[in-house]
Amino acid sequence: MISSVEVKAGGKTHRLKLSTSAMVRLERKFDQRMADILTGLDGEGKGVDFLAGFAIELVNDGAGLADADEQAIWDHLDELGGLFALMPKISEAVQLAFPAEDGEGDTQPEKAGNGRKKTTRK
């Protein structure tokens, strides 16, 4: 199960989640694979429109705001503290959707057996 990230704003608790449905909507919206969209989050050249379009799909616990008009969408992001204030929470939601596997990122190889290298005899 993909977990949510809580954002407290305006006396309410809101939840951001990069749910499966949010991912599908994002791929359709940007006509790109999810991996390319995520690369665009920290890539250069992406503007506020891209970032806001991404963020709005995560609100309402990953349900987005599909039925809202454009101004209501931007207003909602402002109510949550503004787009750039939300970026750390958005990053956290992405990490929850794609958790690192145990041991991923370790720089030391695992030792097997007695810890010595295996040698082969000729």
C-alpha positions as CSV (number, residue, x, y, z in Angstrom):
1,M,0.0,0.0,0.0
2,I,1.3,3.5,-0.9
3,S,1.4,5.8,2.1
4,S,0.3,9.4,2.2
5,V,2.1,12.5,3.3
6,E,0.3,14.9,5.6
7,V,0.2,18.6,5.0
8,K,-1.3,20.8,7.7
9,A,-2.8,24.1,6.3
10,G,-5.7,26.3,7.2
11,G,-6.5,24.3,10.3
12,K,-7.0,21.2,8.2
13,T,-4.9,18.1,7.5
14,H,-4.5,17.4,3.8
15,R,-2.9,14.2,2.3
16,L,-0.6,13.9,-0.7
17,K,-0.1,10.6,-2.3
18,L,1.4,9.4,-5.6
19,S,-1.2,6.7,-6.0
20,T,-1.5,4.5,-9.0
21,S,-4.4,6.5,-10.3
22,A,-2.3,9.7,-9.9
23,M,0.5,8.1,-11.9
24,V,-1.9,7.1,-14.7
25,R,-3.3,10.7,-14.8
26,L,0.2,12.1,-14.9
27,E,1.3,9.9,-17.8
28,R,-1.8,10.9,-19.7
29,K,-1.4,14.6,-18.9
30,F,2.2,14.9,-19.8
31,D,2.3,12.1,-22.5
32,Q,5.4,10.6,-20.9
33,R,6.4,7.6,-18.9
34,M,6.4,8.0,-15.1
35,A,10.2,7.6,-15.0
36,D,10.6,10.6,-17.4
37,I,8.1,12.7,-15.4
38,L,10.0,12.0,-12.2
39,T,13.3,12.9,-13.9
40,G,11.6,16.2,-14.9
41,L,10.9,17.0,-11.3
42,D,14.6,17.7,-10.6
43,G,15.6,18.5,-14.2
44,E,16.2,21.9,-15.5
45,G,13.8,23.7,-17.8
46,K,10.6,22.6,-16.1
47,G,8.4,25.6,-15.1
48,V,5.7,26.3,-12.6
49,D,3.0,24.9,-14.9
50,F,4.7,21.4,-14.9
51,L,5.3,21.4,-11.2
52,A,1.7,22.6,-10.4
53,G,0.3,20.0,-12.8
54,F,2.3,17.3,-11.0
55,A,1.4,18.5,-7.5
56,I,-2.3,18.8,-8.1
57,E,-2.6,15.1,-9.1
58,L,-1.3,14.1,-5.6
59,V,-3.8,16.1,-3.5
60,N,-6.9,14.5,-1.9
61,D,-4.9,11.4,-1.0
62,G,-4.0,10.8,-4.7
63,A,-7.4,11.5,-6.1
64,G,-6.4,14.9,-7.6
65,L,-8.9,17.7,-8.4
66,A,-10.1,16.6,-11.8
67,D,-13.5,18.4,-11.6
68,A,-12.1,21.7,-10.4
69,D,-11.6,24.6,-12.7
70,E,-8.1,25.9,-13.3
71,Q,-8.3,28.8,-10.8
72,A,-9.7,26.5,-8.1
73,I,-6.7,24.2,-8.6
74,W,-4.2,27.1,-8.2
75,D,-6.0,28.4,-5.2
76,H,-5.9,25.0,-3.6
77,L,-2.1,24.8,-4.0
78,D,-1.9,28.2,-2.4
79,E,-4.0,27.1,0.5
80,L,-1.5,24.3,1.0
81,G,1.3,26.8,1.5
82,G,2.2,27.4,-2.1
83,L,3.9,25.2,-4.7
84,F,7.5,25.7,-3.6
85,A,6.7,25.2,0.0
86,L,5.1,21.9,-1.0
87,M,8.1,20.6,-2.9
88,P,9.6,18.7,0.1
89,K,6.3,17.1,0.8
90,I,5.9,16.1,-2.9
91,S,9.4,14.6,-2.8
92,E,8.4,12.6,0.3
93,A,5.2,11.4,-1.5
94,V,7.3,10.2,-4.4
95,Q,9.7,8.4,-2.1
96,L,6.8,6.6,-0.4
97,A,5.5,5.5,-3.8
98,F,8.9,4.1,-4.8
99,P,10.5,2.9,-1.6
100,A,14.2,1.8,-1.8
101,E,14.6,-2.0,-1.4
102,D,16.4,-3.2,1.7
103,G,20.1,-2.7,1.2
104,E,19.7,-0.5,-1.9
105,G,22.4,2.1,-2.0
106,D,24.8,0.2,0.2
107,T,28.3,0.7,-0.9
108,Q,29.7,-2.4,0.8
109,P,29.2,-5.8,-0.8
110,E,27.6,-8.4,1.3
111,K,30.0,-11.0,2.7
112,A,29.1,-14.6,2.2
113,G,30.2,-17.6,4.2
114,N,33.4,-16.9,6.1
115,G,34.0,-13.6,4.4
116,R,36.9,-14.8,2.2
117,K,36.9,-14.6,-1.6
118,K,35.9,-17.8,-3.3
119,T,38.8,-19.2,-5.3
120,T,38.6,-21.7,-8.1
121,R,41.2,-24.4,-8.7
122,K,42.5,-25.2,-12.1
